[in-house]
Amino acid sequence: MLNTLITREIALISYSRYIVTSTSYLFSSNRSKTNVAATPIPATLLKPVNKNSSSSALRIKTINKVMKAYLERAQRHEEFMMVKDDEFEIGKHHLANMMGLDATTLTQDDIDRAIEYLLPSGLYEKKARPMMKPPKVLFPKEKAAQFDDSGRPFNAFFYTKKGNFYTAIHELVEKFHELDAFEDRMIEKGILQPPQETVLSLTGGNWITLDQMKELFLENLGEIDYDFFITTLTRLGNHPYSFRCKDIIMKYRTEFEDIGARESIPELMQDADGRPYIKSVGYRKSAIAHVTVKGNGTGKVNINGQDIFYFPRLHDREQIMYPLAFSKLLGKVDIEAEVFRSGEKGQAGAIRHGISLCLRSFVDSNFVEKMRLAGLLTRDIRYRGRKLYGQKGHRGKYTWKKR
C-alpha cells in the first residue's frame, strides 16, 4: 500500500473563486517521503484526470464570466455593424436605381439630394427629417476588446479608465524628451536655432474641441483633462524643433476652411463694344437686385432707370458706393441695377451685395479675401422679427404699471 503511487490530487473545499488544494504526498520505494507545498489554483483551470492520458493531470485555459461577456459584447457590436453596412449598401443600390444613377459613384451628397426629393419634409428640426447615413455616422463608436482571453490588458494604462488619453499624453511627453535631446546635440555642433523655413507654424487653425477629443479617444474626459492635453500640445508645438513630430501635432489640430477656395469667381465677359462686364444677383431681406458692372466706365449709376438719387437718404447712397470705394474702383466702372421688393434699406443692401459679387472679377484673389473679411461678400440674413403675442413688437414691450 505504501509502495503504490498516489496519482490523483484532491482539490475541493470551495464556495469562492479559488480552491484550496490538499497536500499531495509522494512515497518512494524506500519509504522516504517529500512534502509538496499546496498552492491556490483557480477553479476554472482544473480538469478531471483522463485515465487514458499518459500525463497525470491536464489543465485547460479558460476565462471568467466577466471577460467572456465583455468579449462577446464586442463581437456582437462588430457583427451588428457589419449587418448595417450591408443594409446600407443594398439601400444605396436601390436608391441609385430609383434615381437613375450609378451606385458605384454615388456620393453622400447625391444620397441626401435623392432623399430630399423622394421624401420631402417640412419639419423644422433637421434631425427629425428623413435621412440615409452610413452606420458609422449614425451609431456611436465603441471600444474594441481591451484585453485577451487570459485577462491581460493590451494597454498599460487600462486601469486608469482613460487608457487612450494617457497613452496619447505619454507619447507627447516622449516626443518632447526626444526633441530636447536632439536640440542638445545641435547645440553641441554649434547650431543654436533651426532654419526659419523649417519652424512649424500653428497659425491658420485651432486645436480640436473637447467633444472631438471624446469622440477620438472614446472616453469620458473632463475640462481638466482637456486643458492639460492642450497645454502639452502647445508646449510641444512651440518647441524649436517641433517640425520633427509634425504628424503627431497636426493629428489634434483642425485647419480653418478656406471658403474662398470653394467658390468659383466668374470670368469677365465682353459686350458688343468690347467693354468687359459681369452680372450678379444681390439679396437683402426680401429685396432682389440684378446688378451689372461694366469696366472702362466713368462712374455712372443707373438704378431702375434713375441715378443714385433713387434713394433719398444719404446713408443708403453711401452704402451702395462703399464696395467701389473699398476696391478703389470708384469712377472707373459703370453700374446698372434693377431692384424690386422690400423697402429702401433692403433694396440698398441688395444692390450693395450684388455690386460686391461683381467686383470679384475685377480684382485679384488676395483682394477678394480682403473683401470677404470686410463683410462685403457675405449676405446679410437679418430680417425684421415678427410681433410677438403680448408685446409691442418683436422686442418692444408695453409699459408696465404696478397700479
C-alpha positions in Angstrom: 0.0 0.0 0.0 2.8 2.4 0.8 4.7 1.4 -2.3 1.9 2.5 -4.7 1.9 5.9 -6.2 -1.0 8.3 -5.4 -1.7 9.9 -8.8 -4.9 11.9 -8.1 -4.7 15.3 -6.5 -7.6 16.1 -4.2 -8.7 19.7 -4.7 -12.0 20.8 -3.3 -13.2 22.8 -0.5 -14.6 25.9 -2.1 -17.5 28.1 -2.5 -15.5 31.1 -3.6 -13.4 31.7 -6.7 -10.4 29.6 -5.7 -10.0 26.1 -4.5 -7.6 25.2 -1.7 -5.7 22.2 -2.8 -4.8 19.4 -0.3 -1.3 18.3 0.3 -0.1 15.6 -2.0 2.3 13.0 -0.7 4.6 11.0 -2.8 6.2 8.0 -1.1 9.2 6.4 -2.7 10.0 2.6 -2.6 12.4 3.1 0.3 9.6 4.7 2.4 11.1 8.2 2.3 8.5 11.0 1.8 8.6 14.5 0.4 6.1 17.3 1.0 4.7 19.2 -1.9 3.5 22.7 -1.0 -0.2 23.5 -1.5 -0.9 26.4 -3.9 -4.2 28.0 -4.6 -5.3 27.2 -8.2 -8.2 28.9 -10.0 -11.2 26.5 -10.2 -11.5 27.2 -14.0 -8.0 25.8 -14.6 -8.6 22.4 -13.2 -9.9 19.4 -15.2 -10.5 15.8 -14.1 -7.8 13.4 -15.0 -8.2 11.4 -18.2 -7.3 7.8 -17.3 -6.3 7.2 -21.0 -3.8 10.0 -21.0 -0.2 9.4 -20.2 0.1 12.6 -18.1 -1.1 12.6 -14.5 -3.2 15.8 -14.8 -4.4 18.1 -17.6 -5.3 21.7 -17.4 -7.2 23.8 -19.8 -7.2 27.6 -20.3 -10.5 29.3 -19.8 -11.8 32.8 -18.9 -14.1 34.0 -16.3 -17.7 35.2 -17.0 -16.9 38.9 -16.9 -14.2 38.6 -19.6 -16.3 36.3 -21.6 -19.3 38.7 -21.5 -17.1 41.6 -22.4 -15.6 39.9 -25.4 -19.0 38.6 -26.6 -20.4 42.1 -26.4 -17.5 43.5 -28.5 -18.0 40.7 -31.0 -21.8 41.3 -31.2 -21.2 45.0 -31.9 -18.8 44.2 -34.8 -21.3 41.7 -36.3 -24.1 44.3 -35.9 -22.0 47.0 -37.7 -21.3 44.5 -40.5 -25.0 43.8 -41.0 -25.8 47.5 -41.0 -23.1 48.2 -43.5 -24.5 45.5 -45.8 -28.0 47.0 -45.4 -26.7 50.5 -46.2 -25.0 49.2 -49.4 -28.2 47.5 -50.5 -30.3 50.6 -49.8 -27.8 52.7 -51.8 -28.2 50.4 -54.8 -32.0 50.6 -54.7 -31.8 54.4 -54.3 -29.5 54.7 -57.3 -31.9 52.6 -59.4 -34.8 54.8 -58.5 -32.9 58.0 -59.3 -31.3 56.5 -62.4 -27.8 57.0 -61.1 -24.7 54.8 -60.9 -24.4 53.2 -57.4 -20.6 52.9 -57.7 -20.1 56.6 -58.0 -23.0 57.7 -55.7 -21.7 60.1 -53.1 -23.3 61.1 -49.8 -24.4 64.5 -51.3 -26.2 62.6 -54.0 -27.9 60.4 -51.4 -29.0 63.5 -49.4 -30.5 65.2 -52.5 -32.3 62.0 -53.5 -33.8 61.5 -50.1 -34.9 65.2 -50.0 -36.5 64.7 -53.5 -38.2 61.4 -52.8 -39.3 62.2 -49.2 -39.9 65.9 -48.9 -40.4 67.0 -45.3 -41.5 70.3 -43.8 -40.2 69.5 -40.3 -38.2 72.4 -38.8 -35.7 70.2 -36.9 -33.1 68.7 -39.3 -32.6 65.6 -37.1 -36.3 64.7 -37.5 -36.2 64.7 -41.3 -35.7 61.5 -43.3 -32.1 60.7 -43.9 -29.8 57.9 -45.0 -26.3 58.0 -43.5 -23.6 55.4 -43.2 -23.8 53.3 -40.0 -20.5 54.6 -38.7 -22.1 58.1 -38.6 -25.5 57.1 -37.1 -24.3 54.6 -34.4 -21.9 55.6 -31.7 -18.4 54.1 -31.8 -17.4 51.5 -29.2 -14.1 50.5 -27.9 -12.7 47.2 -29.2 -11.7 44.4 -26.8 -9.2 45.8 -24.3 -7.7 42.5 -23.1 -7.1 39.0 -24.3 -8.7 35.7 -23.3 -6.3 35.4 -20.3 -7.5 38.8 -18.9 -4.2 40.6 -19.6 -5.0 44.2 -20.8 -3.4 45.3 -24.1 -2.9 48.9 -22.8 -0.6 49.6 -20.0 -3.0 52.4 -18.8 -6.1 50.2 -18.9 -6.8 50.5 -15.2 -6.8 54.4 -15.3 -10.2 54.1 -17.1 -8.7 56.6 -19.7 -6.2 54.4 -21.4 -6.3 56.0 -24.8 -6.0 59.5 -23.3 -3.0 58.7 -21.1 -1.3 56.8 -23.9 -1.5 59.9 -26.1 -0.1 62.0 -23.2 2.7 59.5 -22.8 3.5 59.7 -26.5 3.6 63.5 -26.5 5.9 63.6 -23.4 8.3 61.1 -25.1 8.4 63.2 -28.2 9.2 66.2 -26.1 12.1 64.5 -24.5 13.4 63.3 -27.9 13.2 66.9 -29.2 15.2 68.2 -26.1 17.9 65.6 -26.7 18.0 66.5 -30.4 18.3 70.2 -29.5 21.2 69.4 -27.2 23.0 67.6 -29.9 22.5 70.5 -32.3 23.9 73.0 -29.7 27.0 70.8 -29.3 27.5 71.1 -33.0 27.2 74.9 -32.8 23.6 75.2 -34.3 21.7 77.3 -31.8 18.5 77.7 -33.8 16.9 75.7 -36.6 16.4 77.3 -40.1 13.4 79.7 -40.1 11.7 77.9 -43.0 11.6 74.7 -41.0 9.8 76.1 -38.0 6.3 74.7 -37.5 3.6 77.3 -37.8 0.4 76.8 -35.8 -1.4 79.7 -37.3 -4.5 79.3 -39.5 -6.1 76.6 -37.4 -7.2 75.6 -33.9 -6.9 72.6 -31.5 -9.7 70.1 -31.5 -12.6 70.7 -29.2 -13.5 68.6 -26.1 -16.3 66.8 -27.9 -14.0 65.9 -30.8 -11.4 64.6 -28.3 -14.0 62.5 -26.6 -15.0 61.0 -30.0 -11.4 60.4 -30.9 -10.4 58.6 -27.6 -13.9 57.1 -27.0 -13.5 58.0 -23.3 -15.3 60.3 -20.8 -13.0 63.3 -20.5 -13.4 66.5 -18.5 -12.4 70.1 -18.8 -9.3 69.5 -16.6 -8.1 66.6 -18.9 -8.8 68.7 -22.0 -6.8 71.7 -20.6 -3.9 69.5 -19.6 -3.8 67.9 -23.0 -4.0 71.2 -24.9 -1.2 72.7 -22.7 1.0 69.7 -23.5 0.3 70.1 -27.2 1.0 73.8 -27.1 4.3 73.3 -25.4 5.3 70.7 -27.9 4.2 72.8 -30.8 6.3 75.8 -29.6 9.5 73.7 -29.4 12.1 75.0 -31.9 12.3 71.5 -33.5 8.6 70.6 -33.3 8.6 70.1 -37.1 10.2 66.7 -36.5 6.9 65.5 -35.0 4.5 67.5 -37.2 2.3 64.5 -38.0 1.5 63.9 -34.3 0.8 67.5 -33.6 -1.5 68.1 -36.6 -3.5 65.0 -35.7 -5.1 67.0 -32.9 -5.5 70.2 -34.9 -8.2 71.4 -37.3 -7.3 73.9 -40.1 -9.5 76.8 -41.0 -11.5 76.1 -44.1 -10.7 78.4 -47.0 -14.2 79.4 -48.1 -12.9 81.4 -51.0 -11.2 78.4 -52.5 -14.6 76.6 -52.7 -16.2 79.4 -54.7 -15.5 79.9 -58.4 -15.3 83.5 -59.4 -16.9 84.1 -62.8 -14.7 85.5 -65.6 -15.4 88.8 -67.3 -17.5 88.8 -70.4 -17.3 91.2 -73.4 -20.2 93.1 -74.9 -20.7 94.3 -78.5 -18.5 97.4 -77.9 -15.7 95.3 -76.4 -16.3 96.5 -72.8 -15.8 93.9 -70.0 -18.8 93.3 -67.9 -20.2 90.9 -65.3 -23.7 90.2 -63.9 -24.7 89.1 -60.4 -27.7 88.9 -58.1 -27.7 90.5 -54.7 -30.1 89.8 -51.8 -31.2 91.7 -48.6 -34.3 90.8 -46.7 -36.9 90.2 -49.4 -35.3 92.5 -51.9 -33.6 91.1 -55.1 -31.2 93.2 -57.2 -29.9 92.2 -60.6 -26.7 94.1 -60.9 -24.4 94.6 -64.0 -21.0 96.2 -63.6 -19.2 97.4 -66.7 -15.5 98.2 -66.9 -13.8 101.2 -68.6 -16.6 103.4 -67.3 -16.9 106.8 -65.8 -18.8 106.0 -62.6 -22.4 106.2 -63.9 -25.1 104.6 -61.8 -28.5 103.5 -63.1 -31.0 102.2 -60.6 -34.4 101.3 -62.1 -33.9 104.0 -64.8 -32.8 106.7 -62.3 -29.4 107.8 -60.9 -28.0 107.4 -57.4 -30.6 109.8 -56.1 -33.2 107.0 -56.5 -32.5 106.6 -52.7 -33.4 109.9 -50.9 -31.4 109.1 -47.8 -27.6 109.7 -47.8 -27.0 106.6 -45.7 -28.4 104.4 -48.4 -26.4 106.1 -51.2 -23.2 105.7 -49.1 -23.9 102.0 -48.6 -24.1 101.4 -52.3 -20.9 103.2 -53.1 -18.9 101.6 -50.3 -17.8 98.5 -52.2 -16.5 100.7 -55.1 -14.6 102.9 -52.6 -13.1 99.9 -50.8 -11.9 98.3 -54.0 -10.6 101.7 -55.4 -12.8 101.4 -58.5 -14.9 104.4 -57.8 -15.3 106.4 -61.0 -13.8 103.6 -63.1 -16.8 101.3 -63.7 -20.5 101.8 -64.5 -23.3 100.2 -62.6 -26.8 99.2 -63.8 -29.2 97.7 -61.3 -32.8 96.5 -61.3 -34.2 96.0 -57.8 -37.7 95.2 -56.5 -39.5 94.1 -53.3 -38.7 95.3 -49.8 -38.1 98.9 -48.8 -35.4 101.4 -49.4 -33.0 100.0 -46.8 -33.5 96.4 -48.1 -33.1 97.5 -51.7 -29.9 99.4 -51.0 -28.4 96.4 -49.2 -29.3 94.1 -52.1 -27.6 96.4 -54.6 -24.5 96.6 -52.4 -24.4 92.8 -52.2 -24.7 92.5 -55.9 -22.0 95.1 -56.7 -19.6 93.3 -54.3 -20.1 90.0 -56.0 -19.5 91.6 -59.4 -16.3 93.3 -58.3 -14.6 90.0 -57.5 -14.0 89.6 -61.2 -12.2 93.0 -61.4 -9.7 92.4 -58.6 -7.1 89.7 -57.8 -7.7 86.7 -55.4 -5.8 88.3 -52.5 -8.1 91.4 -52.6 -11.2 89.1 -52.8 -10.2 87.7 -49.4 -9.9 91.3 -48.0 -13.4 92.0 -49.3 -14.6 88.8 -47.6 -13.1 89.9 -44.3 -14.7 93.3 -44.6 -18.1 91.6 -44.9 -18.9 92.7 -48.4 -19.3 89.2 -49.9 -21.5 87.8 -47.1 -25.2 88.0 -47.5 -26.9 89.8 -44.6 -29.5 87.3 -43.4 -31.1 89.5 -40.8 -34.9 90.1 -41.0 -37.4 92.1 -39.1 -38.7 89.9 -36.3 -42.5 89.4 -36.2 -44.6 90.9 -33.5 -44.9 88.6 -30.5 -48.1 88.0 -28.6 -48.4 90.2 -25.5 -45.6 92.5 -26.7 -45.4 95.8 -28.5 -43.3 94.3 -31.2 -40.6 91.6 -31.6 -38.6 93.1 -28.8 -40.5 96.1 -27.6 -42.7 95.7 -24.5 -45.8 97.5 -23.3 -45.3 99.9 -20.4 -46.0 98.0 -17.2 -47.7 99.8 -14.3 -47.9 98.4 -10.9 -51.1 100.4 -10.1 
